[in-house]
């Protein structure tokens, strides 16, 4: 990923937080000699420096993906930045965004306990605290049957590239003008970008 120095995220905790917050990712690999992508939620295991997830078994991308160096893209908030918001009209439009690229070697997981634990971690992440749904309450036979329809995997992370393009290449005064415009928007991506820009200014 092209990352000018002022857009590079180097804070590890911030990177992990973004991966966990925007965890519905795009997984790219080579399949039958061509680029292939699947959109799916992934769980970060910091202790193992790994990502866990699963394919639908009918998705043939898994059949030749083992041991490949794969790319996972986590897309954060993004929005259009209008030059009309600046103090001058001698400017051009741009786009602010946050994106994390994770590279790693993928291995297929077949151990039943590891598969169940990864599924359980995913359910616990996305279910609300008040939810009554719990994988442990389901019959083992039902879980085993449903698990036959998926292919679980683990990605051992080898490299992470993280970028936050938040108008850092513009003067502070201009960044403040952009933040004001974004905060007045009803669009949630705009508001999230404004929040990240404010945090960046307070560093």
MDAnalysis code that builds the backbone (N, CA, C; Angstrom):
import MDAnalysis as mda
import numpy as np

u = mda.Universe.empty(609, n_residues=203, atom_resindex=np.repeat(np.arange(203), 3), trajectory=True)
u.add_TopologyAttr("name", ["N", "CA", "C"] * 203)
u.add_TopologyAttr("resid", np.arange(1, 204))
u.add_TopologyAttr("resname", ["UNK", "UNK", "UNK", "UNK", "UNK", "UNK", "UNK", "UNK", "UNK", "UNK", "UNK", "UNK", "UNK", "UNK", "UNK", "UNK", "UNK", "UNK", "UNK", "UNK", "UNK", "UNK", "UNK", "UNK", "UNK", "UNK", "UNK", "UNK", "UNK", "UNK", "UNK", "UNK", "UNK", "UNK", "UNK", "UNK", "UNK", "UNK", "UNK", "UNK", "UNK", "UNK", "UNK", "UNK", "UNK", "UNK", "UNK", "UNK", "UNK", "UNK", "UNK", "UNK", "UNK", "UNK", "UNK", "UNK", "UNK", "UNK", "UNK", "UNK", "UNK", "UNK", "UNK", "UNK", "UNK", "UNK", "UNK", "UNK", "UNK", "UNK", "UNK", "UNK", "UNK", "UNK", "UNK", "UNK", "UNK", "UNK", "UNK", "UNK", "UNK", "UNK", "UNK", "UNK", "UNK", "UNK", "UNK", "UNK", "UNK", "UNK", "UNK", "UNK", "UNK", "UNK", "UNK", "UNK", "UNK", "UNK", "UNK", "UNK", "UNK", "UNK", "UNK", "UNK", "UNK", "UNK", "UNK", "UNK", "UNK", "UNK", "UNK", "UNK", "UNK", "UNK", "UNK", "UNK", "UNK", "UNK", "UNK", "UNK", "UNK", "UNK", "UNK", "UNK", "UNK", "UNK", "UNK", "UNK", "UNK", "UNK", "UNK", "UNK", "UNK", "UNK", "UNK", "UNK", "UNK", "UNK", "UNK", "UNK", "UNK", "UNK", "UNK", "UNK", "UNK", "UNK", "UNK", "UNK", "UNK", "UNK", "UNK", "UNK", "UNK", "UNK", "UNK", "UNK", "UNK", "UNK", "UNK", "UNK", "UNK", "UNK", "UNK", "UNK", "UNK", "UNK", "UNK", "UNK", "UNK", "UNK", "UNK", "UNK", "UNK", "UNK", "UNK", "UNK", "UNK", "UNK", "UNK", "UNK", "UNK", "UNK", "UNK", "UNK", "UNK", "UNK", "UNK", "UNK", "UNK", "UNK", "UNK", "UNK", "UNK", "UNK", "UNK", "UNK", "UNK", "UNK", "UNK", "UNK", "UNK", "UNK", "UNK"])
u.atoms.positions = np.array([
    [0.850, -1.186, 0.000],
    [0.000, 0.000, 0.000],
    [0.889, 1.241, 0.000],
    [0.544, 2.208, -0.820],
    [1.288, 3.467, -0.860],
    [0.946, 4.283, 0.381],
    [1.966, 4.600, 1.192],
    [1.735, 5.343, 2.441],
    [2.765, 6.455, 2.583],
    [2.410, 7.690, 2.235],
    [3.294, 8.819, 2.562],
    [3.554, 8.853, 4.070],
    [4.713, 9.342, 4.465],
    [5.137, 9.239, 5.862],
    [4.162, 9.880, 6.846],
    [3.472, 10.969, 6.428],
    [2.580, 11.638, 7.381],
    [1.242, 10.925, 7.533],
    [0.985, 9.890, 6.710],
    [-0.261, 9.131, 6.831],
    [-0.054, 7.763, 7.493],
    [1.187, 7.411, 7.774],
    [1.481, 6.083, 8.299],
    [1.098, 5.957, 9.768],
    [0.373, 4.890, 10.104],
    [0.044, 4.598, 11.506],
    [1.108, 3.655, 12.045],
    [1.782, 4.069, 13.089],
    [2.835, 3.238, 13.682],
    [2.480, 2.753, 15.078],
    [1.425, 3.322, 15.663],
    [1.007, 2.913, 16.998],
    [0.328, 1.548, 16.924],
    [0.948, 0.542, 17.511],
    [0.447, -0.834, 17.418],
    [-0.944, -0.991, 18.014],
    [-1.173, -0.370, 19.156],
    [-2.485, -0.494, 19.804],
    [-3.584, 0.135, 18.952],
    [-3.275, 1.256, 18.310],
    [-4.252, 1.895, 17.429],
    [-4.576, 0.981, 16.250],
    [-3.537, 0.337, 15.699],
    [-3.744, -0.589, 14.582],
    [-4.652, -1.738, 15.008],
    [-4.355, -2.332, 16.172],
    [-5.168, -3.448, 16.663],
    [-6.609, -3.001, 16.925],
    [-6.760, -1.818, 17.484],
    [-8.114, -1.308, 17.759],
    [-8.909, -1.148, 16.463],
    [-8.262, -0.658, 15.418],
    [-8.939, -0.468, 14.135],
    [-9.313, -1.808, 13.509],
    [-8.420, -2.794, 13.612],
    [-8.716, -4.130, 13.085],
    [-9.922, -4.722, 13.793],
    [-9.971, -4.551, 15.112],
    [-11.076, -5.122, 15.878],
    [-12.385, -4.365, 15.638],
    [-12.290, -3.062, 15.434],
    [-13.503, -2.264, 15.230],
    [-14.084, -2.470, 13.834],
    [-13.213, -2.551, 12.826],
    [-13.670, -2.708, 11.435],
    [-13.302, -4.114, 10.955],
    [-13.829, -5.108, 11.645],
    [-13.356, -6.486, 11.480],
    [-13.974, -7.236, 10.310],
    [-14.944, -6.634, 9.618],
    [-15.469, -7.266, 8.404],
    [-14.520, -6.900, 7.275],
    [-13.726, -7.884, 6.831],
    [-12.587, -7.612, 5.961],
    [-12.742, -8.248, 4.584],
    [-11.768, -7.987, 3.720],
    [-11.689, -8.623, 2.409],
    [-10.395, -9.415, 2.348],
    [-10.518, -10.720, 2.086],
    [-9.372, -11.623, 2.032],
    [-9.038, -11.935, 0.575],
    [-7.808, -11.585, 0.164],
    [-7.355, -11.786, -1.209],
    [-6.324, -12.915, -1.271],
    [-6.477, -13.759, -2.282],
    [-5.487, -14.804, -2.539],
    [-5.499, -15.118, -4.030],
    [-4.602, -16.005, -4.436],
    [-4.611, -16.516, -5.800],
    [-5.428, -17.799, -5.833],
    [-6.388, -17.861, -6.731],
    [-7.216, -19.058, -6.872],
    [-7.289, -19.423, -8.348],
    [-6.771, -20.607, -8.667],
    [-6.723, -21.072, -10.059],
    [-6.002, -20.057, -10.945],
    [-4.945, -19.463, -10.381],
    [-4.100, -18.564, -11.165],
    [-4.615, -17.151, -11.316],
    [-5.720, -16.813, -10.638],
    [-6.269, -15.461, -10.737],
    [-6.514, -14.880, -9.342],
    [-6.518, -13.536, -9.218],
    [-6.849, -12.926, -7.930],
    [-8.283, -13.275, -7.541],
    [-8.476, -13.547, -6.263],
    [-9.804, -13.923, -5.771],
    [-10.000, -13.243, -4.420],
    [-11.228, -12.869, -4.121],
    [-11.500, -12.167, -2.856],
    [-12.778, -12.682, -2.207],
    [-12.764, -12.738, -0.887],
    [-13.953, -13.089, -0.112],
    [-14.121, -12.056, 0.991],
    [-15.354, -11.649, 1.233],
    [-15.670, -10.679, 2.284],
    [-16.188, -11.444, 3.496],
    [-15.541, -11.244, 4.641],
    [-15.897, -12.042, 5.809],
    [-15.371, -11.416, 7.096],
    [-16.010, -11.728, 8.235],
    [-15.529, -11.216, 9.512],
    [-14.323, -12.021, 9.986],
    [-13.387, -11.351, 10.632],
    [-12.193, -12.019, 11.146],
    [-11.963, -11.624, 12.594],
    [-11.394, -12.554, 13.352],
    [-11.103, -12.317, 14.760],
    [-9.595, -12.228, 14.945],
    [-9.143, -11.161, 15.598],
    [-7.716, -10.969, 15.874],
    [-7.347, -11.632, 17.191],
    [-6.299, -12.459, 17.161],
    [-5.729, -13.032, 18.381],
    [-4.354, -12.392, 18.565],
    [-4.279, -11.419, 19.456],
    [-3.032, -10.678, 19.642],
    [-1.915, -11.571, 20.162],
    [-2.257, -12.486, 21.092],
    [-1.231, -13.345, 21.689],
    [-0.554, -14.227, 20.650],
    [-1.320, -14.675, 19.650],
    [-0.773, -15.537, 18.603],
    [-0.328, -14.749, 17.374],
    [-0.584, -13.440, 17.368],
    [-0.314, -12.601, 16.196],
    [-0.951, -13.231, 14.963],
    [-2.253, -13.494, 15.090],
    [-2.954, -14.233, 14.040],
    [-4.390, -13.756, 13.898],
    [-4.974, -14.073, 12.746],
    [-6.385, -13.827, 12.470],
    [-7.079, -15.168, 12.273],
    [-8.304, -15.283, 12.802],
    [-9.091, -16.497, 12.622],
    [-10.371, -16.170, 11.864],
    [-10.804, -17.105, 11.030],
    [-12.050, -16.942, 10.305],
    [-12.451, -18.244, 9.648],
    [-13.447, -18.182, 8.787],
    [-13.857, -19.392, 8.070],
    [-14.526, -19.029, 6.742],
    [-14.344, -19.920, 5.782],
    [-15.022, -19.841, 4.498],
    [-16.272, -20.712, 4.537],
    [-17.253, -20.393, 3.702],
    [-18.286, -21.369, 3.386],
    [-17.599, -22.466, 2.572],
    [-17.870, -23.727, 2.891],
    [-17.197, -24.817, 2.183],
    [-17.448, -24.756, 0.666],
    [-18.607, -24.228, 0.280],
    [-18.926, -24.134, -1.148],
    [-18.087, -23.084, -1.872],
    [-17.425, -22.196, -1.117],
    [-16.549, -21.181, -1.697],
    [-15.200, -21.833, -2.000],
    [-14.904, -22.052, -3.256],
    [-13.727, -22.840, -3.616],
    [-12.395, -22.118, -3.415],
    [-12.430, -20.888, -2.955],
    [-11.181, -20.171, -2.702],
    [-10.301, -20.924, -1.706],
    [-10.898, -21.655, -0.788],
    [-10.131, -22.348, 0.247],
    [-9.329, -23.523, -0.305],
    [-9.710, -24.044, -1.458],
    [-9.129, -25.296, -1.934],
    [-7.651, -25.205, -2.297],
    [-7.180, -24.022, -2.670],
    [-5.758, -23.903, -3.008],
    [-5.097, -22.739, -2.256],
    [-5.663, -22.400, -1.095],
    [-5.171, -21.224, -0.365],
    [-4.165, -21.561, 0.730],
    [-4.127, -22.831, 1.155],
    [-3.233, -23.225, 2.252],
    [-1.781, -22.882, 1.914],
    [-1.110, -22.249, 2.885],
    [0.302, -21.858, 2.785],
    [0.557, -20.701, 1.822],
    [-0.497, -20.126, 1.265],
    [-0.303, -18.924, 0.444],
    [-0.014, -17.719, 1.332],
    [0.717, -16.764, 0.784],
    [0.847, -15.453, 1.410],
    [-0.380, -14.659, 0.970],
    [-1.282, -14.380, 1.896],
    [-2.537, -13.723, 1.551],
    [-2.532, -12.274, 2.037],
    [-3.467, -11.509, 1.499],
    [-3.642, -10.110, 1.895],
    [-5.053, -9.932, 2.430],
    [-5.153, -9.321, 3.606],
    [-6.449, -8.997, 4.197],
    [-6.552, -7.483, 4.321],
    [-7.635, -6.922, 3.811],
    [-7.837, -5.469, 3.865],
    [-8.985, -5.156, 4.816],
    [-8.679, -4.366, 5.833],
    [-9.686, -3.850, 6.758],
    [-9.946, -2.393, 6.385],
    [-11.165, -2.103, 5.980],
    [-11.508, -0.748, 5.541],
    [-12.241, -0.018, 6.653],
    [-11.650, 1.075, 7.113],
    [-12.281, 1.900, 8.129],
    [-13.168, 2.952, 7.499],
    [-13.512, 3.984, 8.258],
    [-14.371, 5.047, 7.718],
    [-13.662, 5.802, 6.602],
    [-14.455, 6.394, 5.699],
    [-13.883, 7.153, 4.587],
    [-14.908, 8.189, 4.137],
    [-14.432, 9.285, 3.567],
    [-15.373, 10.315, 3.110],
    [-14.698, 11.299, 2.158],
    [-15.535, 11.951, 1.386],
    [-15.111, 12.986, 0.432],
    [-14.800, 14.275, 1.175],
    [-13.733, 14.927, 0.752],
    [-13.347, 16.229, 1.332],
    [-13.432, 17.286, 0.234],
    [-14.332, 18.239, 0.413],
    [-14.556, 19.269, -0.595],
    [-13.623, 20.465, -0.393],
    [-13.006, 20.970, -1.482],
    [-12.169, 22.165, -1.360],
    [-12.979, 23.410, -1.009],
    [-14.306, 23.343, -1.142],
    [-15.144, 24.488, -0.775],
    [-15.123, 24.737, 0.729],
    [-14.619, 23.746, 1.488],
    [-14.548, 23.905, 2.947],
    [-13.291, 24.659, 3.382],
    [-12.339, 24.847, 2.464],
    [-11.068, 25.461, 2.806],
    [-11.179, 26.991, 2.823],
    [-10.094, 27.609, 3.234],
    [-10.043, 29.065, 3.286],
    [-9.699, 29.657, 1.916],
    [-9.434, 28.796, 0.937],
    [-9.089, 29.224, -0.416],
    [-9.727, 28.283, -1.429],
    [-9.968, 28.793, -2.629],
    [-10.511, 27.939, -3.681],
    [-9.397, 27.331, -4.532],
    [-8.162, 27.721, -4.261],
    [-7.031, 27.170, -5.005],
    [-6.643, 25.819, -4.402],
    [-7.521, 24.857, -4.587],
    [-7.321, 23.519, -4.025],
    [-8.144, 22.523, -4.831],
    [-7.939, 21.252, -4.569],
    [-8.677, 20.198, -5.292],
    [-9.333, 19.249, -4.273],
    [-10.367, 18.534, -4.714],
    [-11.016, 17.572, -3.818],
    [-10.083, 16.422, -3.451],
    [-10.385, 15.771, -2.347],
    [-9.626, 14.585, -1.954],
    [-10.548, 13.653, -1.168],
    [-9.962, 12.574, -0.660],
    [-10.730, 11.578, 0.101],
    [-9.942, 11.236, 1.344],
    [-10.575, 11.305, 2.503],
    [-9.937, 10.885, 3.748],
    [-10.422, 9.486, 4.101],
    [-9.516, 8.689, 4.646],
    [-9.886, 7.310, 4.949],
    [-8.871, 6.659, 5.883],
    [-9.285, 5.496, 6.407],
    [-8.405, 4.656, 7.211],
    [-8.446, 3.254, 6.616],
    [-7.274, 2.655, 6.419],
    [-7.216, 1.308, 5.865],
    [-6.034, 0.553, 6.464],
    [-6.251, -0.727, 6.765],
    [-5.202, -1.590, 7.298],
    [-5.015, -2.766, 6.344],
    [-3.777, -3.017, 5.920],
    [-3.452, -4.176, 5.101],
    [-2.646, -5.163, 5.950],
    [-3.149, -6.382, 6.054],
    [-2.475, -7.419, 6.837],
    [-2.052, -8.544, 5.890],
    [-0.781, -8.916, 5.973],
    [-0.246, -10.008, 5.164],
    [0.068, -11.196, 6.069],
    [-0.090, -12.398, 5.545],
    [0.242, -13.554, 6.364],
    [0.094, -14.862, 5.625],
    [0.608, -15.919, 6.237],
    [0.493, -17.272, 5.698],
    [-0.772, -17.911, 6.270],
    [-1.584, -18.473, 5.378],
    [-2.848, -19.067, 5.803],
    [-2.716, -20.571, 5.956],
    [-3.263, -21.074, 7.051],
    [-3.324, -22.513, 7.268],
    [-4.766, -22.925, 7.554],
    [-5.175, -24.061, 7.012],
    [-6.507, -24.597, 7.266],
    [-6.523, -25.227, 8.654],
    [-7.563, -24.922, 9.435],
    [-7.693, -25.456, 10.801],
    [-8.689, -26.605, 10.790],
    [-8.246, -27.751, 11.297],
    [-9.107, -28.931, 11.320],
    [-9.406, -29.414, 12.740],
    [-8.628, -28.956, 13.709],
    [-8.866, -29.348, 15.096],
    [-10.244, -28.847, 15.546],
    [-11.108, -29.779, 15.950],
    [-12.485, -29.421, 16.298],
    [-12.595, -28.396, 17.404],
    [-11.741, -28.505, 18.423],
    [-11.800, -27.556, 19.547],
    [-11.395, -26.157, 19.095],
    [-10.359, -26.071, 18.268],
    [-9.906, -24.764, 17.774],
    [-10.982, -24.133, 16.905],
    [-11.618, -24.954, 16.074],
    [-12.698, -24.447, 15.221],
    [-13.830, -23.909, 16.080],
    [-14.251, -24.702, 17.092],
    [-15.345, -24.258, 17.957],
    [-14.965, -22.976, 18.698],
    [-13.754, -22.930, 19.227],
    [-13.317, -21.744, 19.980],
    [-13.324, -20.499, 19.096],
    [-12.905, -20.651, 17.832],
    [-12.883, -19.484, 16.940],
    [-14.303, -19.031, 16.610],
    [-15.217, -19.991, 16.429],
    [-16.619, -19.643, 16.178],
    [-17.231, -18.980, 17.407],
    [-16.904, -19.513, 18.581],
    [-17.440, -18.968, 19.828],
    [-16.932, -17.545, 20.066],
    [-15.642, -17.319, 19.767],
    [-15.075, -15.973, 19.917],
    [-15.805, -14.987, 19.002],
    [-16.150, -15.442, 17.791],
    [-16.832, -14.570, 16.851],
    [-18.245, -14.239, 17.324],
    [-18.955, -15.257, 17.800],
    [-20.309, -15.031, 18.323],
    [-20.260, -14.065, 19.501],
    [-19.324, -14.282, 20.413],
    [-19.222, -13.426, 21.598],
    [-18.876, -11.987, 21.232],
    [-18.115, -11.814, 20.144],
    [-17.744, -10.457, 19.724],
    [-18.948, -9.687, 19.193],
    [-19.792, -10.350, 18.412],
    [-20.852, -9.630, 17.704],
    [-22.215, -9.665, 18.402],
    [-22.449, -10.664, 19.257],
    [-23.704, -10.673, 20.004],
    [-23.665, -9.576, 21.075],
    [-24.815, -8.967, 21.324],
    [-24.870, -7.940, 22.366],
    [-24.735, -8.603, 23.735],
    [-24.260, -7.874, 24.737],
    [-24.120, -8.444, 26.080],
    [-25.438, -8.991, 26.632],
    [-26.554, -8.432, 26.177],
    [-27.866, -8.862, 26.677],
    [-28.416, -10.062, 25.916],
    [-27.721, -10.498, 24.855],
    [-28.230, -11.594, 24.025],
    [-28.259, -12.910, 24.805],
    [-29.278, -13.696, 24.548],
    [-29.394, -15.013, 25.194],
    [-28.727, -16.109, 24.358],
    [-28.215, -15.750, 23.163],
    [-27.630, -16.763, 22.286],
    [-26.237, -17.140, 22.752],
    [-25.982, -18.452, 22.847],
    [-24.681, -18.939, 23.299],
    [-24.415, -20.283, 22.626],
    [-23.274, -20.403, 21.957],
    [-22.958, -21.653, 21.267],
    [-22.898, -22.841, 22.222],
    [-22.511, -22.594, 23.459],
    [-22.405, -23.680, 24.433],
    [-23.770, -24.282, 24.774],
    [-24.832, -23.543, 24.487],
    [-26.177, -24.052, 24.784],
    [-26.713, -24.971, 23.684],
    [-26.037, -24.999, 22.543],
    [-26.513, -25.813, 21.431],
    [-26.017, -27.253, 21.549],
    [-26.775, -28.173, 20.995],
    [-26.388, -29.583, 21.037],
    [-25.093, -29.786, 20.248],
    [-24.148, -30.560, 20.812],
    [-22.877, -30.801, 20.110],
    [-23.080, -31.346, 18.697],
    [-24.080, -32.188, 18.526],
    [-24.337, -32.760, 17.214],
    [-24.745, -31.713, 16.199],
    [-25.489, -30.700, 16.659],
    [-25.916, -29.615, 15.769],
    [-24.711, -28.792, 15.331],
    [-23.841, -28.451, 16.286],
    [-22.637, -27.683, 15.976],
    [-21.752, -28.469, 15.009],
    [-21.600, -29.753, 15.272],
    [-20.758, -30.590, 14.417],
    [-21.310, -30.637, 12.997],
    [-22.626, -30.745, 12.882],
    [-23.244, -30.783, 11.562],
    [-23.078, -29.473, 10.813],
    [-23.302, -28.365, 11.498],
    [-23.160, -27.062, 10.868],
    [-21.706, -26.788, 10.481],
    [-20.767, -27.277, 11.294],
    [-19.343, -27.043, 11.038],
    [-18.880, -27.730, 9.757],
    [-19.618, -28.745, 9.324],
    [-19.253, -29.421, 8.080],
    [-19.450, -28.506, 6.862],
    [-20.202, -27.441, 7.034],
    [-20.457, -26.517, 5.935],
    [-19.462, -25.383, 5.840],
    [-18.435, -25.394, 6.704],
    [-17.435, -24.326, 6.682],
    [-16.028, -24.910, 6.635],
    [-15.077, -24.069, 6.296],
    [-13.657, -24.417, 6.352],
    [-12.980, -23.335, 7.183],
    [-12.534, -23.694, 8.376],
    [-11.906, -22.726, 9.282],
    [-10.439, -22.520, 8.909],
    [-9.935, -21.330, 9.208],
    [-8.533, -21.045, 8.895],
    [-7.920, -20.097, 9.919],
    [-6.602, -20.089, 9.890],
    [-5.811, -19.181, 10.718],
    [-4.796, -18.507, 9.812],
    [-4.662, -17.195, 9.947],
    [-3.652, -16.462, 9.190],
    [-2.570, -16.005, 10.155],
    [-1.376, -16.537, 10.003],
    [-0.236, -16.122, 10.818],
    [0.344, -14.844, 10.211],
    [0.179, -13.746, 10.938],
    [0.529, -12.421, 10.410],
    [2.041, -12.268, 10.239],
    [2.436, -11.808, 9.048],
    [3.852, -11.565, 8.772],
    [4.161, -10.077, 8.614],
    [3.154, -9.298, 8.225],
    [3.384, -7.853, 8.020],
    [2.065, -7.101, 8.094],
    [2.129, -5.885, 8.647],
    [0.950, -5.019, 8.689],
    [1.330, -3.640, 8.159],
    [0.501, -3.113, 7.244],
    [0.640, -1.747, 6.765],
    [-0.632, -0.997, 7.151],
    [-0.472, 0.155, 7.780],
    [-1.638, 0.883, 8.279],
    [-1.569, 2.343, 7.859],
    [-2.701, 2.837, 7.347],
    [-2.736, 4.205, 6.808],
    [-3.974, 4.943, 7.303],
    [-3.754, 6.159, 7.760],
    [-4.851, 7.052, 8.135],
    [-4.630, 8.369, 7.398],
    [-5.358, 8.559, 6.317],
    [-5.250, 9.799, 5.536],
    [-6.288, 10.762, 6.084],
    [-5.831, 11.694, 6.926],
    [-6.736, 12.559, 7.684],
    [-6.369, 14.033, 7.528],
    [-5.936, 14.402, 6.354],
    [-5.561, 15.797, 6.048],
    [-4.346, 16.277, 6.828],
    [-3.490, 15.332, 7.272],
    [-2.303, 15.741, 8.036],
    [-1.334, 16.569, 7.211],
    [-1.462, 16.504, 5.871],
    [-0.569, 17.267, 5.002],
    [-1.067, 18.692, 4.778],
    [-2.133, 19.070, 5.484],
    [-2.674, 20.427, 5.391],
    [-2.433, 21.179, 6.708],
    [-2.442, 22.513, 6.668],
    [-2.267, 23.292, 7.904],
    [-3.356, 22.959, 8.926],
    [-3.022, 23.153, 10.192],
    [-3.961, 22.865, 11.282],
    [-5.263, 23.635, 11.110],
    [-5.174, 24.878, 10.707],
    [-6.371, 25.702, 10.532],
    [-7.318, 25.089, 9.497],
    [-6.748, 24.561, 8.444],
    [-7.570, 23.938, 7.399],
    [-8.172, 22.628, 7.913],
    [-7.407, 21.872, 8.658],
    [-7.925, 20.631, 9.245],
    [-9.125, 20.928, 10.149],
    [-9.041, 22.016, 10.889],
    [-10.145, 22.396, 11.782],
    [-11.394, 22.767, 10.987],
    [-11.216, 23.407, 9.841],
    [-12.356, 23.741, 8.979],
    [-13.023, 22.471, 8.453],
    [-12.209, 21.499, 8.075],
    [-12.734, 20.228, 7.571],
    [-13.494, 19.500, 8.676],
    [-12.907, 19.460, 9.861],
    [-13.561, 18.791, 10.994],
    [-14.939, 19.402, 11.259],
    [-15.008, 20.728, 11.222],
    [-16.282, 21.415, 11.476],
    [-17.342, 20.987, 10.461],
    [-16.966, 20.917, 9.195],
    [-17.912, 20.515, 8.149],
    [-18.359, 19.062, 8.344],
    [-17.409, 18.193, 8.653],
    [-17.735, 16.775, 8.813],
    [-18.622, 16.541, 10.029],
    [-18.377, 17.280, 11.096],
    [-19.183, 17.117, 12.307],
    [-20.628, 17.546, 12.092],
    [-20.844, 18.467, 11.167],
    [-22.207, 18.944, 10.889],
    [-22.965, 18.042, 9.923],
    [-22.303, 17.008, 9.464],
    [-22.932, 16.083, 8.520],
    [-23.746, 15.023, 9.264],
    [-24.746, 14.467, 8.599],
    [-25.531, 13.370, 9.177],
    [-24.927, 12.012, 8.830],
    [-23.925, 12.015, 7.946],
    [-23.284, 10.774, 7.527],
    [-22.344, 10.267, 8.617],
    [-22.500, 8.993, 8.993],
    [-21.712, 8.446, 10.100],
    [-20.225, 8.320, 9.759],
    [-19.898, 7.992, 8.510],
    [-18.488, 7.951, 8.121],
    [-17.845, 9.323, 8.286],
    [-18.562, 10.370, 7.872],
    [-18.048, 11.735, 8.020],
    [-17.746, 12.041, 9.482],
    [-18.683, 11.679, 10.354],
    [-18.506, 11.953, 11.785],
    [-17.324, 11.162, 12.368],
    [-17.161, 9.926, 11.905],
    [-16.045, 9.114, 12.403],
    [-14.707, 9.664, 11.938],
    [-14.654, 10.130, 10.694],
    [-13.420, 10.749, 10.205],
    [-13.123, 12.023, 10.997],
    [-14.150, 12.805, 11.277],
    [-13.964, 14.028, 12.084],
    [-13.385, 13.687, 13.446],
    [-13.907, 12.634, 14.068],
    [-13.422, 12.220, 15.385],
    [-11.961, 11.795, 15.330],
    [-11.600, 11.041, 14.304],
    [-10.205, 10.613, 14.167],
    [-9.290, 11.804, 13.887],
    [-9.771, 12.777, 13.100],
    [-8.968, 13.960, 12.819],
    [-8.725, 14.760, 14.095],
    [-9.733, 14.862, 14.938],
    [-9.592, 15.602, 16.192],
    [-8.577, 14.920, 17.109],
    [-8.644, 13.585, 17.171],
    [-7.688, 12.844, 17.998],
    [-6.269, 13.053, 17.491],
    [-6.136, 13.097, 16.176],
    [-4.807, 13.288, 15.583],
    [-4.260, 14.678, 15.899],
    [-5.143, 15.686, 15.918],
    [-4.698, 17.051, 16.231],
    [-4.281, 17.197, 17.688],
    [-4.849, 16.346, 18.544],
    [-4.554, 16.441, 19.983],
    [-3.311, 15.678, 20.406],
    [-2.653, 15.018, 19.464],
    [-1.451, 14.244, 19.790],
    [-0.373, 15.128, 20.393],
])
